[in-house]
Amino acid sequence: MINFFKKYHKWLGIILTLFILIFSVSGIVLNHRQLFSSIDINRNYLPQEYRYNNWNNAAVKGTEKISNDSIFIYGNIGIWLTDSLFSDFTNFNTGFPKGIDNRKISKVFYTNEGNLFAGTLFGLFRFDFEKKRWQKINMPVKEQRVTDIAEKSDTLLVLTRSELLKTSDFKNFTVHILPTHKNYDNKVSLFKTLWVIHSGEIWGITGKLIVDFIALIFIFLSITGLIYFIAPSVIKRKKRNNKQFDKIKNLNKWSLKWHNKTGWITVVFLIITTLTGMFLRPPLLIPIANKKVSKIPFSVLCTPNTWYDKLRRVIYEPENNRFIIATNEGIYFSDDDFVTNLQDFEVQPPVSIMGVNVFQKMQNGNILVGSFMGLFEWNTKNKEFKNYITTSKYESPNKRGSPFSNNLVTGFSNSYSGNELYFDFNSGAVCIAGNSIPKMSETIKNQQMSLWNLALEVHTARMYKLIFGNLYILLIPLFGLSVLFILISGFIVWFKRYKK
């Protein structure tokens, strides 16, 4: 039995060495997005599906209309000024830090008094019309990622992933930790729990550095294992009195010694990292998507803030004097300015676990809700909603399957020549009325991809779809199981020898 474990530990390890190195390096990049935010990759060097075509790949989040000839189109491409025909585009990104990640825009908002704001991954910006550049506004919260911007009378509302901020002078902010809701059970999603364990975020920056160290251990074990595999054949070809013979032999002994020692000391941490990563992507994600667990004590999840890392979009309805808040767990409202607990809607459209991408008031008073579950028109008064693309009534699936629909909605606009467009992650711009769609500017097409996003495509195995097709979805669980076998078999081989 020991020979079985030894044999397949060696050969599986050799086969997967390159993949382990790639996953480890990409994981370190993913753990430090802001640190690597200034580094971009030319899309022309990447496979075709990663290049912009017809406003795909979440290029557009939405548009903000200032006048008939002044419309801002924004999203992962940054901010561009265009006209109602989308015929001419002017770069409107001056003032943002270097790197496309620093120009990923969640919201552009033009106030009633003529102030222009932009919410980004790393903060809130206000446009200085005199200097013609964006200037960052300091917010008194740790969470700087802005998810939405709205307005109530002369008060600006800024939503981060965890708090709601209010300001009237754009300098002094009032921070609101939103009240809980009646069904809150002080639990968090299993998906989120596994996510923060896998990234190390569960213990803040310290936890991230620990996981970075684990990634370095994976790299170290892969390299030392490779040396131990190659060195014997090199030693055989060297003469015993050759100086290189002794160097390679010593290197081989050193590699084996520290490969074993490092492996058995850290094997539990390596297994936890591998196991948690396996459940963050389909198909293993599907059975845990709606599961909840108790908060882990003394972790970032153990916070009195019910809405920690859950807030996504906000709408203020002056006619009802209420706020509507979209979260990654549902949609709620407050009709008393957040004095009492938030109330949930009995009937609401389905929202992807990835969050809400479209959330805006329609002219008829209904709300348009879009995510990777599709695009829906929602009548909160009549407690009903329908598929806005097909105009048919939504029917929930009978069987548990993919957490996504056929329409991966990433954005919406009604500013294109009187037409309504929704933006699909894969196919790009689609005109709901079936009319022509705006041509994507060549300049915008050439916008680069951030190193962080490239690392994400590699780390989630989506990059391998070009080779394996839709079967790529099985790579993460298969890779995870293989790595688990390598770790456990390696420990068994070491333990047997250690006992002897």
N, C-alpha and C positions, 0 to 999 in steps of 0.2 A: 504493500500500500504506500509505503514511504517513497518508493521509486516512482509510483504514479504521480504523487504530488510534486516530486522533484522535477520530473520530466515536463509536466504541463505548466508548472510555475515558470520554468525556464523559457519554454517556447511561446507561451502566451505573453509573457513579459517582453520578449524580443519583438513579437509581432505588434504589440500595442505600444511600444516605446515611443514612437513618434507621436501617436495620438495623446498619450499621457503628457508628453512635453507641451503639446499644443493646448490641451485643456488647462494645464497648470499655468502657463504664461497668460493665456486669455483670461483666466480667473483673476489673476493679480491685476490686470488692467481693469476688469469690471469692478473691482473693489475700490478703485480710486478714480472715479469718473472726472472729477474736477482737475485732478493732477494731470491727466492726459488729455484734457479738453482742447488744448491748442494744437494737437496733432491730428492731421487729416490724411486721408488716403484718396488718391485719384480713382474715381469710379471706372475710368477706362481700363484700369488694370484688373478690374474685377469681372466676374461672369456677367453676362448680359442682363440677367434678372435683377441685378443690383444697380443697374443704371436707370436713370429717370427716363420715363417714356409715358406721355399722356398723364402726367401728374400722379404717378403711382408712388409706391413705397412711402406712404404717409407724407408726401411732399407738402400737402396743403391741409391745414387745420380749419381754416375759415377765411372770411374776408370782412373788412370793416369799411363801410361806405361813408366817405366824407361829403362827396358831391357826385354828380353824374360822371364827371371826368377825373375824380380822385378816389380811387379805391385801393385799399391795402390788402394784398393777398399774402398770407403768412402760414408758417408751419415749420417743417424740418428744413425748408429752403431759406429760412430767414424771413425778412420783410421786403416786399417789392411794391412799388407804387405803379398802378396801372389805370386804365380807363374802363368804361363799361363794356367795351368789346374785347378786352384783354389783348389788345393789339400791340401795346408798347409797354415796356417794363423798365422801371428805374430802380436801381439798387438803393435800398433805404436802411442799410445796416451800419452806417458810420457811427462809431461810438461803442459798439459792442466789442468785447475782447476778441483776440484772434482765435480762430477755430470754429468750425461749423456747429459744434456742440454748444458754444456760447451764443449761437444765433438760432437755437431751436425755440420757437415761439409757441406758447400755449394760448395766448390771447393778446390781441391788439384792441385797445378800447379808446374811443374818442368821446370825451365828456361833453355835457351840454354847454359848458363854458369854454370849450375849444382846447382842452388839454389832451395830449396824446400820450398813452401809456402802453407799455409792452411787458407781459409776464413771460419770463424765461425759466430755464432749468435752474439757473443760479441767481435769480433775483428779479426785482422790479425796476423798470427803467422808465424815465420820462423824457420825451423829446424836447430839446431846446431849439425852438424855431429860429432864434437869432444866430446861434452857433451851428445850427443844422447838424446836430448830432445827438445821440442818445446818452443820457447821463443816469447813472445808477442811483437809486434811492435806498438809503439804509433802513432796513426794517428791524425792529427790536425783538426778533425771534431767531432761534437757531435754525429752524426750517426755512430756507430761502427759496425753495422751489415754488413758484407761483403757478397755480392750476387754473385760476379764473380771476376776472376783474369785472365788477359791476358798479352800479351807482344807485344811491337812494337820495333824492333831492340834491343837496350840495355835498354829500358824503361819498367818498370813494370807498368801495369794498374790495379788499384784496384777500383772496383765498389761497392759502398754502395747503399742503397735504394734511396739516394737523390743526391749524388755527384760522380764524377769520379776523382780519385787521380792518379797522375803520380809521379814516383820516379826512380832514376837511382842508388842511393847509399843505398836505403832501410831505410834511416834515415830522409832525407828531402823530403817532399811531396809538390807537386803543386796541389792545389784543384781547380777543374773546376766545376762551376755551368753551366750545359749544356744549350745552347741557346734553345729558344722555337721552335715551328714549326708553319707553316703558317696557320694551321687550329685551332690554340689554341684560345679558346674563354674565357679564364680566369674563367672557371667553373671547378667544381670538381664533381666526381660521387656522386650520392645520397647515394649509398651504403657506400662509405668512410665517408661521412658526418654523417650518422647515426651511423657508427662504432665508430667514435671519440667522438660523444655525449654520446653513451652508455657506453664507457669505461672511459670517463672523459678526455681523452687525448686531447680533443679540447682546453683545457687550460693548457696543460702540466702537470707537477707533481701536481700542485695545483688542477687541475680538477680531476685527478685520486684520490686524497685524498678525494675530495668531494664525488665522486661516492663510494669510500670505506665507507664513513660515511653513505651514503644512504643505502648501503648493511647492515651496522650495524643497521640501523633503521628498515629495513625489519626483521632482526633477533629479535630485541627488540619487535616489534609489534607482531611477531609470538609467542614469549615466554609469553608476558603479556596476549595475547589473550588466550593462552592455560591455563594460571593460572586462568583467569577469568572463563574459561569453567569448570575447575576441582574443583576449590575452594568451590563452593556452596555445592557440594555433600560431600566434606570432612567436611565442617562446620556442616552439618546436623548430622554427626556421632560423633561429639565431644560434650562433656558436656559444658554448658555455663560457669561454674566456672573453667573450665580447662584453664591453661595458653596458651596451644596451640590453643585454640579456638580464643582467642583475637589476637594472632599472625597471624593466617591464615586469620581472618576477616580483619585485617589491611592490610595484604599483598594483599588481594583481592581488597580492596578499592583503594590502591595505584596503583595496576596494571590497574584497570579500568580508574582511573584519568589520568595516564600518557600514557596509550594506546590511549585514546581519544585526549589528548592534542598534543602528538607527531604526531599522525595520521593526524589531520586536518592542522597542521602547515606545514607538509612536503608532503602533498598529491600530489601537483603539480609535485614535483621532483620525487616522486615514480611513478607517471603515465608516465612521460617522459622516465624514465629508462626502464619501462616495455614495453612501446610502441616501442621505438627504438630497443630493443632487439628482438622483434617479427619479424622484417624485415631483420634480419641478417642471417636467415636460410630459405631454401626452405620450403613451397611453396611461402611465401610472398616475398622472395628474388627475385623470377623470374621476376615479373612485374617492379621492380626498378633496375634490374641489369645494364641496359644500360642508365638509366636516369642521367642527369646532372643538377646541381643547382649552384647558385651563391655562392661564398665563404662567410662564416660567418665572419664579421669584427672582428678584434682583436683576432682571433683564430689561432691555428697552421696551419690551412688550408689557411689562408690569408697571403701567402708568395709570394715573387717575383719569387721564384724557381718553374718553370713550372713542374719540375720532382720530387717534394717533395714526397717521399715515393712511387715512381712509377718505379724506375729503377730495372731491374732484371738480365739481362745478356748482355755481350759485346763480339763482335768478331772484330778483326782487319784483314782486307784483304789486304795484301801487294801488290797483283797483281792489285788491283783496288785503292790502297792507300785510303781506306775508312774504317770508323768504322760503325758497325751495332749494334744498341742498341735495346734490347727487353725490353719493359715496360709492365705494366699491362693493358695498353690501346692500345697497338699496337707496331709495329716494325718500326724503323726509321734508317736513315743513315746520315753520314756526310762525304763528300769527300774533305773537306778543313780544317780538324783538328779543327772542332767546331767553326770556325770563324763566319759563317752565320747560319741561322736557320736550324734545322734538317729537313730532307725531309722524307716523308712517302712513302712506297711502295704502288703502286696502287693495286697490288694483293699480298696478304699475307695469310698464313694459319691461321685458327681460333686458338685463345689462350684462355684458361680458365681464368675466373675472379680471380682464385686463383694464377695465374702467370705461368711463363715458368719454367719448370723443366729440359728440355733438349734443348740445343742451341749450336750446334757445327758444324764445317766445315766438309764436307765429302770429300773423296778422289777425287770424280768427280767434285768438286767445288761447289756442291749444299750445302744447309744448312738443317740440321736435327732439327726439332722443335717439342718438346714434352711437353704436359701439360695434364690436366684432360679432354681436348678435343680430345686427341689421339696423334698419332705420324705421322709426315708428312715430306716428302722430298720436299724441296722448291727450285725451279730453279728461281733465281731472274732475270736472263737474259731473259728467255722465258716467265716470268710472269705467272708461273703455279706451281701447287703443287699437290701431290697425297698422298693418305693414304699409309704410308710406311709399315704398317702391312698387309694390304689386297692388296696392289699395285693398288687399284682402284682409280678412280678420285673422289675427294671429292664432295659431294652434300650437300649443306646447307639444314637444316630441314625447311619444309614448315610452320610448326607450332611452336610457342614458347613453349618450354618445359623445361626439366632439363638443367641447365647450364653445365652439364658434359656429356661425352660420355660413351660408354661401356668400353673403355680402359683408365683407370686412370693412365697415365704414370707418374712415379715419377723419373725414371732414365734410363740410357742407357750405354752399354759397348760393345766395339768390341775387347776386350782383352782376351776373354775366348776361347782359343784354335782355334783362327781364326773365331769364330762364333760371331754373333751379338745378344745381349740380350737386351730386354727392360724390365723394372721392373714396374709391375702393383701394385697399392696400395693394392688391395684385393688378387689377385692370385699370386703375386710375380714374380719371374724370368720366362721369356718366351723367348725361342729361336726362332728367326724369321724364320730360315731355318727349324725348326721342329726337330732339333737334341736334344741330351740330355742336361740337364742343370746342373750347378755345385751344388753339395750338400752343404747345409749350415752347417758350423761348429757348433758343440754343444756349444762351448765357446761363439760364437757370438750370438747364439740363446738365451743364458742366459743374454744378455744385458738387463738392466733394463729400465723402462719407467720413465720419469721425472714426478714429481708431477704436473708440469705445464700442461703437455700433458694429464694427468689423469683428471685434472680439466677441460680442454677443452672438453674432451669426455663427461663429466658430464654436463657441462654448455650448450653444443650444443645438448644435449639429445641423442647423438649417442650411449651412453652406454645402453639406454633403447631399442635398436634395438633387443637385445637378448630376450626381453620379448614380444615386440609388433610387431616384424618383420619390414617390410617396412612401416607399419603404424606409426612408431616412428616419421616420418617426420612431422606428424600432431601435435605432442606433444607441440612443442614450440608455435604455434599459439593458440592452445586450452588452454595451461597453461597461456599464456599471456592474453587471453580474460578473463579467470577465475580470474586472479589477478586484472585485470582492474575492473571487477565487484565487487570484494571484496573491493577495494579502494574506488570506487565511492559510493557503497551502504553504506559503513562505514561512509563516509562523510555525506551522506544524513541523516542517522540515527542520527548522532551527531548534524547536523544542525537543524533538527526538534526539538530535545530536547533542544538545545541551545536557539532557538527562544521562546520556552515555558518558 
